[in-house]
Amino acid sequence: MANNNKKTYWPHMILGFLAIGITLGYWTIKSANALPVQESNQYMLKYQQADMTINDILLKKKAFDLKYEIVIKNVDTMVMTDNVNSKLPQPNVIKLVLGNNNFAYEVLSKDGKVLSNATVSFLLTQPHSRTQDQWFVTVPFKEGRYTVEKVNLKKAGRYTLQLRAKVGETTGYSELAAYVKP
């Protein structure tokens, strides 16, 4: 008869690896649910809509940029210091305040005339969250400008001011960085 006093540990190793795999899978799912994914709102559209119609969006934007421009008026900016580790210059961001903010935009033709017949929409959003979004579907034309009034901010941080102007078959976009100091 053979001597079978040797113990084998491979069944314990298999169970150990299985337990480690289940634990890591649980940890991965729990971590992924703790950091929800926010949809992009580039071009003031849902990501899927922008992705499906990007060629049309870019053609209309190019046609708009050849004839018109969008200019924001009467805003204070913060002077940004350039990052010493990057060769890209930092643009000055618009300074916002907690509470009510007002914005005035002009849609100008290339010869400097103000357009009053544009269909203008405005969106205030944060770069990585949609919880604080404020959407103004129709921005009225008052006193030579498209005026967005009473944009109420309750939280400090980074924001993005997005404006979409439709003139005929063309569509232009303005996207400006903004910041609220705590």
Buried (B, 14 or more C-beta within 10 A) or exposed (E): EEEEEEEEEEEEEEEEEEEEEEEEEEEEEEEEEEEEEEEBBBBBBEEEEBEEEEEEBEEBBEBBBEBBBBEBEEBEBEEEEEEEEEEEEEEEBBBBEEEEBEBBBBBBEEEEEBBEEBBBBBBBBBEEEEEEBBEBEEBEBEEEBBBBEEBEBEEEBBBBBBBBBBBEEBBBBBBBBBBBEE
